[in-house]
Amino acid sequence: MLRSVRERAVELPPIQRDTLDAAFGLAPEVAPEPYRMAMAALDLVSDVATDVPVLLVVDDAHWLDRPAADVLAFIARRIESDPVLLLAAARDGTGGLADTGCRSTG
């Protein structure tokens, strides 16, 4: 989801940049702390959204692993003041994002 804007991470504070590098397998840290990863991803999305509105699309969200779903849910709960729209599709009855606190807007 963030690979296309990864180069913008250079504008983030060093600890967030290092966290994203680890998540992309570009740094020796294997598993970034979940909250740090979520904050880095949110700040990157928000930073990009200052230049252009952002649409995040996640298809088959029911296939996301728990850490990815948690980061996505973290972003979803905090983007209301940014020009960011998150669209996630998942099969009914699979749990997935609904278990992380994300809800449909109907």
Buried (B, 14 or more C-beta within 10 A) or exposed (E): BBEEEBEBBEEBEEEBBBBBBBBEEEBEBEEBEEEBBBBBBBBBBBBBBEEEEBEBEBEEBBEBEEBBBBBBBBBBBBBEEBBBEBEBEBEEEEEBBBEBEBEEEE
